[in-house]
Amino acid sequence: MICIRNILTNVMRRHFNCKLSIKEEKNLVNEYQSGRSSRILATKYGFKTHVSILKILKHYKINRRTISETLRNSARARKHSLNENFYDILDSEEKTYTLGLFFSDGYVFEKDYKVGITSVDIELLETIKQCLNADNPIMKKRRKNMKNNNMSYL
């Protein structure tokens, strides 16, 4: 009897301020696992933010998707491929050198999850592209009112 009472108490405590039943939570988990985003699920289930969804997923021991996995399943899927694990272990000079270039001359567009680097040296960009096994093109752009107006972007 004591075990059942403890279980019921924990369940009641957990769901006292919760909007969802256990069945709804399990449906939510299934929808997340089938590719729906936590933000979409938050809207669907009436939560103000997706943080509540993430807490439910954590309770059920569901791992969050990485940004790459999220982008693969979204309308903003990546157009070009690259070795996403290139910088996981910094075990060579080329990794540390190219990472340093990204820190010094690179830029990040957080909204679009884009990273780029600007240089006048196209050969350098080609080397970085080969290191990352990237298949995107190197863009060239002329900039007005600059001493060297031929810039390239990777």
C-alpha positions as MATLAB code, in Angstrom:
seq = 'MICIRNILTNVMRRHFNCKLSIKEEKNLVNEYQSGRSSRILATKYGFKTHVSILKILKHYKINRRTISETLRNSARARKHSLNENFYDILDSEEKTYTLGLFFSDGYVFEKDYKVGITSVDIELLETIKQCLNADNPIMKKRRKNMKNNNMSYL';
ca = [
       0.000    0.000    0.000;
       2.773    2.438    0.874;
       4.449    2.051   -2.542;
       1.213    2.732   -4.407;
       0.506    5.772   -2.245;
       4.002    7.191   -2.938;
       3.601    6.628   -6.654;
       0.198    8.306   -6.698;
       1.505   11.221   -4.640;
       4.409   11.770   -7.047;
       2.115   11.592  -10.053;
      -0.321   14.070   -8.462;
       2.509   16.410   -7.478;
       3.928   16.313  -10.978;
       0.602   16.978  -12.664;
      -0.951   19.350  -10.140;
       0.134   22.459  -12.078;
       0.503   20.704  -15.410;
      -1.847   21.330  -18.320;
      -1.405   17.881  -19.848;
      -2.451   14.412  -18.865;
       0.042   11.567  -19.054;
      -1.613   10.377  -22.279;
      -1.227   13.850  -23.814;
       2.399   13.993  -22.722;
       3.085   10.658  -24.407;
       1.392   11.914  -27.587;
       3.550   15.030  -27.397;
       6.700   12.895  -27.065;
       5.662   10.813  -30.082;
       5.069   13.941  -32.147;
       8.487   15.306  -31.165;
      10.146   12.028  -32.090;
       8.390   12.044  -35.464;
       9.979   15.411  -36.291;
       7.784   18.186  -34.900;
       9.642   21.046  -33.237;
       9.279   21.943  -29.573;
       8.079   25.424  -30.569;
       5.277   24.055  -32.736;
       4.280   21.624  -29.998;
       4.239   24.437  -27.424;
       1.774   26.356  -29.567;
      -0.345   23.284  -30.214;
      -0.574   22.300  -26.535;
      -1.114   25.851  -25.248;
       2.225   26.623  -23.592;
       3.690   30.120  -23.706;
       7.197   28.921  -24.610;
       8.874   25.741  -25.776;
      10.740   25.398  -22.452;
       7.806   23.488  -20.944;
       7.977   21.028  -23.830;
      11.706   20.556  -23.239;
      11.035   19.802  -19.558;
       8.482   17.128  -20.501;
      10.965   15.601  -22.974;
      13.639   15.618  -20.267;
      11.264   13.852  -17.860;
      10.762   11.079  -20.441;
      14.549   10.973  -21.052;
      14.204   12.049  -24.686;
      17.352   13.614  -26.124;
      16.955   16.976  -27.810;
      17.718   17.160  -31.508;
      20.859   18.949  -32.603;
      20.591   22.037  -34.782;
      21.661   19.948  -37.787;
      18.936   17.394  -37.137;
      16.384   20.175  -36.687;
      17.410   21.857  -39.922;
      17.260   18.572  -41.830;
      13.601   18.209  -40.852;
      12.635   21.827  -41.473;
      11.832   24.014  -44.443;
      15.225   25.685  -43.919;
      17.116   22.479  -44.638;
      20.788   22.855  -45.509;
      21.444   23.298  -49.231;
      25.100   22.282  -49.082;
      26.959   19.652  -47.115;
      30.127   19.741  -45.037;
      31.903   17.716  -42.378;
      30.081   18.867  -39.239;
      32.467   16.935  -36.981;
      35.668   18.479  -38.378;
      36.377   20.551  -35.240;
      35.287   17.952  -32.667;
      38.918   17.067  -31.927;
      41.618   19.663  -32.586;
      44.404   17.270  -33.487;
      46.098   18.951  -36.450;
      47.573   22.287  -37.468;
      45.059   22.738  -40.274;
      42.157   22.445  -37.821;
      43.557   25.008  -35.407;
      44.642   27.336  -38.234;
      41.275   27.305  -40.001;
      39.434   27.668  -36.687;
      41.598   30.706  -35.946;
      40.665   32.160  -39.326;
      36.978   31.750  -38.527;
      37.515   33.564  -35.214;
      39.473   36.388  -36.830;
      37.787   36.865  -40.230;
      34.590   34.844  -39.886;
      31.031   35.813  -39.155;
      27.884   34.130  -37.849;
      24.264   34.675  -38.837;
      22.438   33.186  -35.859;
      19.003   33.669  -37.400;
      19.843   31.419  -40.345;
      22.453   29.243  -38.604;
      25.050   30.333  -41.150;
      28.781   30.698  -40.686;
      31.084   32.273  -43.229;
      34.515   33.723  -43.771;
      35.664   36.637  -45.913;
      39.025   36.918  -47.616;
      40.717   38.386  -50.683;
      42.768   35.160  -50.937;
      40.632   32.699  -52.918;
      43.238   29.928  -52.529;
      42.890   30.186  -48.751;
      39.110   29.800  -49.036;
      39.585   26.799  -51.336;
      41.867   25.197  -48.720;
      39.288   25.757  -45.956;
      36.567   24.382  -48.223;
      38.606   21.217  -48.872;
      39.367   20.760  -45.163;
      35.661   20.929  -44.300;
      34.624   18.751  -47.280;
      32.206   21.550  -48.151;
      30.377   21.528  -51.481;
      29.148   25.122  -51.458;
      30.511   27.619  -53.993;
      32.890   30.431  -53.139;
      31.071   33.695  -53.808;
      32.823   36.744  -55.219;
      31.589   40.236  -54.542;
      32.861   43.662  -55.519;
      32.726   46.222  -52.735;
      32.514   49.935  -53.434;
      34.868   52.521  -51.936;
      37.468   50.009  -50.766;
      41.166   49.855  -51.616;
      40.879   46.171  -52.538;
      37.305   45.803  -53.697;
      37.384   42.119  -54.701;
      36.223   40.091  -51.703;
      35.385   36.404  -51.682;
      33.078   34.552  -49.296;
      32.876   30.913  -48.264;
];
